[in-house]
Amino acid sequence: MKMLGDVFNFDENTIFRSINKGEMTFKEVYEEILNFISLDTNCSYRISIGTDSQSASNTILVSCIIVHRIGRGAIGFLHKSQIPRPVKSLREKIYLETCASLQIAYLFDDEKIKRIINAVNSGGKSKHVYFEFHIDIGTNGPTKALISEMTGMVKGLNFVPKIKPDSYCASNFADRYTKAN
């Protein structure tokens, strides 16, 4: 598990856990995504990235990548990081989660995105790939005050933000694994 100095230091060798295949580097995760897509090129795909965290004596951040074959299943990968102190400020918590997700999103460089799009369209029919950035904030509760700030940061970096109830990668999938220390 990464510690504070490494929380925002993702690269090809960063370890993720596949729900079905155990530990994998990001490089292996990316190849698994391409393999998953190649198994059914008659579908559109939604690739979502999101992070959630839980604080106690330390703070656990779980960042997730979900590849949804729309209407026909999904695969997911997660990465746990740890900050050796509790994060008590809501603004800091959401900022840290958003920055962790951004670092993972940046691993999908232009070449990787082009390969994904080509894999989806290799079946001859023009299908779509949607890339989504899920933030664990919403219009209900105290996080509503952070919507403009966080979505503005994400948009400013050329990503499309999704908030609750559409941010299931962060608010449901990642959330489940922050509690399973």
Secondary structure, DSSP 8 states (H G I E B T S, - for coil): -B-GGGTT---TT-EEEETTTEEEEHHHHHHHHHHHHHT-TTS-EEEEEEEEEEESSSEEEEEEEEEEETTS-EEEEEEEEEESS----HHHHHHHHHHHHHHHHHHS-HHHHHHHHHHHGGGSS---EEEEEE-S--SSSGGGGGHHHHHHHHHHTT--EE-TTS-HIIIIIIHHHHS--
